[in-house]
Amino acid sequence: MQDPTEVFEQHRPLLLGLGYRLLGSMWNAEDIVQDAYLRWTGTDRSEIREPRAFLVTMVSRLALDQLRSARVTREAYTGPWLPEPVSSNEFGPQETAELRDTLSYATLYLMERLSPPERAVFVLREAFELPYDDIAEIVGSAAATCRQLHHRATKRLAQGRARFTSSTVDHAALLTRFLDAAQGGDLATLTDLLSEDVIAWNDGGGKVRAALHPVIGRDRVLAFVNGLTSRYSMGDVRLVEANGAPAIWMNMGGLRQLVAFDIRDGRIHNIFGVLNPDKLSRITDGSI
């Protein structure tokens, strides 16, 4: 019989990816995966024929329990709560477009709109392609109910997701244009890059100074970006990979931050500024 730790380690990247997609936090994902490991090593495994399915079920249920309590915590969070950005290398090679799509920062943010069961069903179906019967057993609902939850989640997310994902090269080129225009005070180019209904979100978590409310609309976002770049110097600016797509890493006014973007049809619809230092430990090295 294979060593239980070896079996678990074979599945750890997959389980971390599952936990992260459900919780939007690697810290919390690592906690539940470690909890799953302790339970796995203390379980009678003689009748477990498919360790992967067993571990996916265990991690999904642990994540669901934590997600329900996390919603209360996030409602009391100082300012907007944004997911913790990560490198896609955290989870090993991403083999399918579905996996990459559910890892994207914009999708993770949109999933905050879903109820815990909707989020679980969506992730298990879209990213891991589980049959509805298996999902039903995990979330404790009938397969027909899970189909309805998936349909509802897909419909809610479709309103804010790109129909076509831009290539890494195109995404990086757009961010470079945005960065050059912001640093140079080129309002005409910025205006062309931003959608009319663009929103800028900033997550300082009460740890550092950040806007406590979203900045809504092109004119206000233009004024916000122009105000920041004219007031603070920008250092250590580079493009990095975050959640499978290019993002901007910078030091502005002495504060480190990662800025991710939701790009649809060649325009920026959301700007996600993560300044909370607790969420930046995994995106500090490497450029693209």
Contacts in CASP RR format, 6 or more apart in sequence:
PFRMAT RR
TARGET T0000
AUTHOR 0000-0000-0000
METHOD contacts of the structure
MODEL  1
MQDPTEVFEQHRPLLLGLGYRLLGSMWNAEDIVQDAYLRWTGTDRSEIRE
PRAFLVTMVSRLALDQLRSARVTREAYTGPWLPEPVSSNEFGPQETAELR
DTLSYATLYLMERLSPPERAVFVLREAFELPYDDIAEIVGSAAATCRQLH
HRATKRLAQGRARFTSSTVDHAALLTRFLDAAQGGDLATLTDLLSEDVIA
WNDGGGKVRAALHPVIGRDRVLAFVNGLTSRYSMGDVRLVEANGAPAIWM
NMGGLRQLVAFDIRDGRIHNIFGVLNPDKLSRITDGSI
1 45 0 8 1.000
4 40 0 8 1.000
4 41 0 8 1.000
4 45 0 8 1.000
5 37 0 8 1.000
5 41 0 8 1.000
7 40 0 8 1.000
7 51 0 8 1.000
8 36 0 8 1.000
8 37 0 8 1.000
8 40 0 8 1.000
8 41 0 8 1.000
8 51 0 8 1.000
8 55 0 8 1.000
11 51 0 8 1.000
11 52 0 8 1.000
11 55 0 8 1.000
12 33 0 8 1.000
13 90 0 8 1.000
13 91 0 8 1.000
13 92 0 8 1.000
14 52 0 8 1.000
14 56 0 8 1.000
14 91 0 8 1.000
15 33 0 8 1.000
15 36 0 8 1.000
15 55 0 8 1.000
15 56 0 8 1.000
15 59 0 8 1.000
16 26 0 8 1.000
16 29 0 8 1.000
16 30 0 8 1.000
16 33 0 8 1.000
16 90 0 8 1.000
16 91 0 8 1.000
17 29 0 8 1.000
17 90 0 8 1.000
17 91 0 8 1.000
17 103 0 8 1.000
18 29 0 8 1.000
18 56 0 8 1.000
18 59 0 8 1.000
18 60 0 8 1.000
18 63 0 8 1.000
18 123 0 8 1.000
18 127 0 8 1.000
18 128 0 8 1.000
19 28 0 8 1.000
19 29 0 8 1.000
19 32 0 8 1.000
19 33 0 8 1.000
19 59 0 8 1.000
19 60 0 8 1.000
19 63 0 8 1.000
20 26 0 8 1.000
20 29 0 8 1.000
20 86 0 8 1.000
20 90 0 8 1.000
20 91 0 8 1.000
21 102 0 8 1.000
21 103 0 8 1.000
21 108 0 8 1.000
21 111 0 8 1.000
21 123 0 8 1.000
21 127 0 8 1.000
22 29 0 8 1.000
22 60 0 8 1.000
22 63 0 8 1.000
22 64 0 8 1.000
22 67 0 8 1.000
22 119 0 8 1.000
22 120 0 8 1.000
22 123 0 8 1.000
23 29 0 8 1.000
23 32 0 8 1.000
23 63 0 8 1.000
23 66 0 8 1.000
23 67 0 8 1.000
23 70 0 8 1.000
24 83 0 8 1.000
24 84 0 8 1.000
24 108 0 8 1.000
25 83 0 8 1.000
25 84 0 8 1.000
26 84 0 8 1.000
26 86 0 8 1.000
26 90 0 8 1.000
26 282 0 8 1.000
27 84 0 8 1.000
27 278 0 8 1.000
28 66 0 8 1.000
28 70 0 8 1.000
29 63 0 8 1.000
31 66 0 8 1.000
32 59 0 8 1.000
32 62 0 8 1.000
32 63 0 8 1.000
32 66 0 8 1.000
33 59 0 8 1.000
35 62 0 8 1.000
36 55 0 8 1.000
36 58 0 8 1.000
36 59 0 8 1.000
36 62 0 8 1.000
39 58 0 8 1.000
40 54 0 8 1.000
40 55 0 8 1.000
40 58 0 8 1.000
45 51 0 8 1.000
48 54 0 8 1.000
53 134 0 8 1.000
56 124 0 8 1.000
56 128 0 8 1.000
56 130 0 8 1.000
56 138 0 8 1.000
57 137 0 8 1.000
57 138 0 8 1.000
60 120 0 8 1.000
60 124 0 8 1.000
60 138 0 8 1.000
60 139 0 8 1.000
61 138 0 8 1.000
63 120 0 8 1.000
64 116 0 8 1.000
64 117 0 8 1.000
64 120 0 8 1.000
64 139 0 8 1.000
67 116 0 8 1.000
67 119 0 8 1.000
67 120 0 8 1.000
68 116 0 8 1.000
71 116 0 8 1.000
74 81 0 8 1.000
74 112 0 8 1.000
77 205 0 8 1.000
78 204 0 8 1.000
78 205 0 8 1.000
78 206 0 8 1.000
78 212 0 8 1.000
79 202 0 8 1.000
79 203 0 8 1.000
79 204 0 8 1.000
79 205 0 8 1.000
79 206 0 8 1.000
79 210 0 8 1.000
79 212 0 8 1.000
79 213 0 8 1.000
80 201 0 8 1.000
80 202 0 8 1.000
80 203 0 8 1.000
80 212 0 8 1.000
80 213 0 8 1.000
80 214 0 8 1.000
81 112 0 8 1.000
81 203 0 8 1.000
81 205 0 8 1.000
82 109 0 8 1.000
82 201 0 8 1.000
82 203 0 8 1.000
82 272 0 8 1.000
82 273 0 8 1.000
82 274 0 8 1.000
82 276 0 8 1.000
82 279 0 8 1.000
83 105 0 8 1.000
83 108 0 8 1.000
83 109 0 8 1.000
83 112 0 8 1.000
84 274 0 8 1.000
84 279 0 8 1.000
84 282 0 8 1.000
85 105 0 8 1.000
85 242 0 8 1.000
85 243 0 8 1.000
85 247 0 8 1.000
85 258 0 8 1.000
85 260 0 8 1.000
85 274 0 8 1.000
85 279 0 8 1.000
85 280 0 8 1.000
85 282 0 8 1.000
85 283 0 8 1.000
86 242 0 8 1.000
86 243 0 8 1.000
86 282 0 8 1.000
86 283 0 8 1.000
87 241 0 8 1.000
87 242 0 8 1.000
87 244 0 8 1.000
87 282 0 8 1.000
87 283 0 8 1.000
88 94 0 8 1.000
88 100 0 8 1.000
88 103 0 8 1.000
88 241 0 8 1.000
88 243 0 8 1.000
88 244 0 8 1.000
90 282 0 8 1.000
91 103 0 8 1.000
94 100 0 8 1.000
94 103 0 8 1.000
94 244 0 8 1.000
97 165 0 8 1.000
98 126 0 8 1.000
98 127 0 8 1.000
98 129 0 8 1.000
99 127 0 8 1.000
100 165 0 8 1.000
100 244 0 8 1.000
101 107 0 8 1.000
101 126 0 8 1.000
101 165 0 8 1.000
102 108 0 8 1.000
102 122 0 8 1.000
102 123 0 8 1.000
102 126 0 8 1.000
102 127 0 8 1.000
103 127 0 8 1.000
103 243 0 8 1.000
103 244 0 8 1.000
104 165 0 8 1.000
104 243 0 8 1.000
104 244 0 8 1.000
104 245 0 8 1.000
105 242 0 8 1.000
105 243 0 8 1.000
105 245 0 8 1.000
105 247 0 8 1.000
105 260 0 8 1.000
105 262 0 8 1.000
105 272 0 8 1.000
106 160 0 8 1.000
106 161 0 8 1.000
106 162 0 8 1.000
106 260 0 8 1.000
106 261 0 8 1.000
106 262 0 8 1.000
106 270 0 8 1.000
106 272 0 8 1.000
107 157 0 8 1.000
107 161 0 8 1.000
108 243 0 8 1.000
109 201 0 8 1.000
109 262 0 8 1.000
109 270 0 8 1.000
109 272 0 8 1.000
110 156 0 8 1.000
110 157 0 8 1.000
110 160 0 8 1.000
110 161 0 8 1.000
111 119 0 8 1.000
111 122 0 8 1.000
111 123 0 8 1.000
111 157 0 8 1.000
113 156 0 8 1.000
113 157 0 8 1.000
114 122 0 8 1.000
114 153 0 8 1.000
114 156 0 8 1.000
114 157 0 8 1.000
117 139 0 8 1.000
117 141 0 8 1.000
117 149 0 8 1.000
118 149 0 8 1.000
118 150 0 8 1.000
118 152 0 8 1.000
118 153 0 8 1.000
118 156 0 8 1.000
119 153 0 8 1.000
120 135 0 8 1.000
120 138 0 8 1.000
120 139 0 8 1.000
121 135 0 8 1.000
121 139 0 8 1.000
121 146 0 8 1.000
121 149 0 8 1.000
121 150 0 8 1.000
121 153 0 8 1.000
122 149 0 8 1.000
122 150 0 8 1.000
122 153 0 8 1.000
122 154 0 8 1.000
122 157 0 8 1.000
124 130 0 8 1.000
124 134 0 8 1.000
124 135 0 8 1.000
124 138 0 8 1.000
125 132 0 8 1.000
125 135 0 8 1.000
125 146 0 8 1.000
125 150 0 8 1.000
126 154 0 8 1.000
130 138 0 8 1.000
132 143 0 8 1.000
132 146 0 8 1.000
132 147 0 8 1.000
132 150 0 8 1.000
133 143 0 8 1.000
135 143 0 8 1.000
135 146 0 8 1.000
136 142 0 8 1.000
136 143 0 8 1.000
136 145 0 8 1.000
136 146 0 8 1.000
139 146 0 8 1.000
141 149 0 8 1.000
160 262 0 8 1.000
160 264 0 8 1.000
160 269 0 8 1.000
161 264 0 8 1.000
162 262 0 8 1.000
162 263 0 8 1.000
162 264 0 8 1.000
162 265 0 8 1.000
163 264 0 8 1.000
163 265 0 8 1.000
166 174 0 8 1.000
166 263 0 8 1.000
166 266 0 8 1.000
168 245 0 8 1.000
168 246 0 8 1.000
168 288 0 8 1.000
171 245 0 8 1.000
171 246 0 8 1.000
171 261 0 8 1.000
171 263 0 8 1.000
172 239 0 8 1.000
172 246 0 8 1.000
172 288 0 8 1.000
174 193 0 8 1.000
174 261 0 8 1.000
174 263 0 8 1.000
174 266 0 8 1.000
174 268 0 8 1.000
175 239 0 8 1.000
175 246 0 8 1.000
175 247 0 8 1.000
175 248 0 8 1.000
175 261 0 8 1.000
176 239 0 8 1.000
177 189 0 8 1.000
177 193 0 8 1.000
178 190 0 8 1.000
178 193 0 8 1.000
178 248 0 8 1.000
178 261 0 8 1.000
178 268 0 8 1.000
179 237 0 8 1.000
179 248 0 8 1.000
180 186 0 8 1.000
180 189 0 8 1.000
181 187 0 8 1.000
181 189 0 8 1.000
181 190 0 8 1.000
181 193 0 8 1.000
182 190 0 8 1.000
182 225 0 8 1.000
182 226 0 8 1.000
182 229 0 8 1.000
183 229 0 8 1.000
183 234 0 8 1.000
183 237 0 8 1.000
184 229 0 8 1.000
185 226 0 8 1.000
185 229 0 8 1.000
185 230 0 8 1.000
187 222 0 8 1.000
187 226 0 8 1.000
190 222 0 8 1.000
190 225 0 8 1.000
190 226 0 8 1.000
191 218 0 8 1.000
191 222 0 8 1.000
193 267 0 8 1.000
193 268 0 8 1.000
194 218 0 8 1.000
194 221 0 8 1.000
194 222 0 8 1.000
194 267 0 8 1.000
194 268 0 8 1.000
195 218 0 8 1.000
195 264 0 8 1.000
195 267 0 8 1.000
195 268 0 8 1.000
195 269 0 8 1.000
196 217 0 8 1.000
196 218 0 8 1.000
197 216 0 8 1.000
197 217 0 8 1.000
197 218 0 8 1.000
197 269 0 8 1.000
198 217 0 8 1.000
198 218 0 8 1.000
198 221 0 8 1.000
198 267 0 8 1.000
198 268 0 8 1.000
198 269 0 8 1.000
198 270 0 8 1.000
198 271 0 8 1.000
199 214 0 8 1.000
199 215 0 8 1.000
199 216 0 8 1.000
199 217 0 8 1.000
199 221 0 8 1.000
199 269 0 8 1.000
199 270 0 8 1.000
199 271 0 8 1.000
200 211 0 8 1.000
200 214 0 8 1.000
200 215 0 8 1.000
200 221 0 8 1.000
200 224 0 8 1.000
200 225 0 8 1.000
200 270 0 8 1.000
200 271 0 8 1.000
200 273 0 8 1.000
201 214 0 8 1.000
201 270 0 8 1.000
201 271 0 8 1.000
201 272 0 8 1.000
201 273 0 8 1.000
202 210 0 8 1.000
202 211 0 8 1.000
202 215 0 8 1.000
202 273 0 8 1.000
202 275 0 8 1.000
203 210 0 8 1.000
203 272 0 8 1.000
203 273 0 8 1.000
203 274 0 8 1.000
203 275 0 8 1.000
203 276 0 8 1.000
203 279 0 8 1.000
204 210 0 8 1.000
204 274 0 8 1.000
204 275 0 8 1.000
204 276 0 8 1.000
205 275 0 8 1.000
205 276 0 8 1.000
206 276 0 8 1.000
207 275 0 8 1.000
207 276 0 8 1.000
207 277 0 8 1.000
207 278 0 8 1.000
208 255 0 8 1.000
208 275 0 8 1.000
208 276 0 8 1.000
208 277 0 8 1.000
209 255 0 8 1.000
210 273 0 8 1.000
210 275 0 8 1.000
210 276 0 8 1.000
211 224 0 8 1.000
215 221 0 8 1.000
215 224 0 8 1.000
221 271 0 8 1.000
228 252 0 8 1.000
232 252 0 8 1.000
232 253 0 8 1.000
232 254 0 8 1.000
233 252 0 8 1.000
233 253 0 8 1.000
234 250 0 8 1.000
234 251 0 8 1.000
234 252 0 8 1.000
234 253 0 8 1.000
235 250 0 8 1.000
235 251 0 8 1.000
235 252 0 8 1.000
236 249 0 8 1.000
236 250 0 8 1.000
236 251 0 8 1.000
236 256 0 8 1.000
237 248 0 8 1.000
237 249 0 8 1.000
237 250 0 8 1.000
237 251 0 8 1.000
238 248 0 8 1.000
238 249 0 8 1.000
238 250 0 8 1.000
238 286 0 8 1.000
238 287 0 8 1.000
239 246 0 8 1.000
239 247 0 8 1.000
239 248 0 8 1.000
239 249 0 8 1.000
239 287 0 8 1.000
239 288 0 8 1.000
240 246 0 8 1.000
240 247 0 8 1.000
240 248 0 8 1.000
240 249 0 8 1.000
240 258 0 8 1.000
240 283 0 8 1.000
240 286 0 8 1.000
240 287 0 8 1.000
240 288 0 8 1.000
241 247 0 8 1.000
241 288 0 8 1.000
242 258 0 8 1.000
242 260 0 8 1.000
242 283 0 8 1.000
243 260 0 8 1.000
245 260 0 8 1.000
246 288 0 8 1.000
247 258 0 8 1.000
247 259 0 8 1.000
247 260 0 8 1.000
247 261 0 8 1.000
247 283 0 8 1.000
248 258 0 8 1.000
248 259 0 8 1.000
249 256 0 8 1.000
249 257 0 8 1.000
249 258 0 8 1.000
249 259 0 8 1.000
249 283 0 8 1.000
249 284 0 8 1.000
250 256 0 8 1.000
250 257 0 8 1.000
250 259 0 8 1.000
251 257 0 8 1.000
255 275 0 8 1.000
256 275 0 8 1.000
256 277 0 8 1.000
256 280 0 8 1.000
257 273 0 8 1.000
257 274 0 8 1.000
257 275 0 8 1.000
257 280 0 8 1.000
258 273 0 8 1.000
258 274 0 8 1.000
258 280 0 8 1.000
258 283 0 8 1.000
259 271 0 8 1.000
259 272 0 8 1.000
259 273 0 8 1.000
259 274 0 8 1.000
260 271 0 8 1.000
260 272 0 8 1.000
260 273 0 8 1.000
260 274 0 8 1.000
261 268 0 8 1.000
261 270 0 8 1.000
261 271 0 8 1.000
261 272 0 8 1.000
262 268 0 8 1.000
262 269 0 8 1.000
262 270 0 8 1.000
262 271 0 8 1.000
262 272 0 8 1.000
263 269 0 8 1.000
274 280 0 8 1.000
END
